Amino acid sequence: MAYVDGFVVAVPKKNLAAYKKLSMLCGKVWREHGALDYREWVADDVKPGKWTSFPRAVKKKPSETVVFAWITYKSRAARDKINAKVMNDPRLKVLMDASNAPFDAKRMIYGGFESLVKV
């Protein structure tokens, strides 16, 4: 059964081009290691909620935007194997050094999800 890693992150608008470049590299690396799909989406209609929302969840600042993304795998086991390879891929060294990333990784929300409904 398919498995998805999802994440939401605040990205400074001034860094969006650099973030997109990094995302393109990440997508390439994840796909080369076996991910079925890699998608990232930038906020277009995402308003702060009264109690919770994407902007509140990542503590979005006025100078930032929200990115919502997911990576699809064949299964949880496939995801675990692929992510182990990805984390050792030298092309993604920038992700391992958060000081060089074009976003604040401490405010990233992420997790793995099993499929519940497919229509």
C-alpha positions, 0 to 999 in steps of 0.5 A: 500500500502507498505511503506518503511523507508530508511536510509544511514549511515557512520559506522567506519570500526572498529565498523562494527561488533558492528554495525551488532550486533545492526542491528540484534537486531533492525531487531528483534525488528522492526519485532516483532512489525510488520515490514514486512522486515528489511534489511541492506547492507554494501557498496561494489561498492560505489564511491564518486561522483563529486557532490553527492553520498552515501559517500558524503551524509553521509560525509564518512571518509576514516576509514568508510564505508557506510550502506544502509538500509530499513524497510518495512511496510504494510502502513504509518499508520502501520509504525507510530504505529510500530515506536512508539512501537519501540522507547519505546522498552527498548532493543533499549535504546542504540539508544536513547543515541547516545554517545553509538551508533557504528556510528555518528547518526548526519550524518544519512540520513533517511525518509519514502517513498511511493511505486511508482513502483513495477515490 
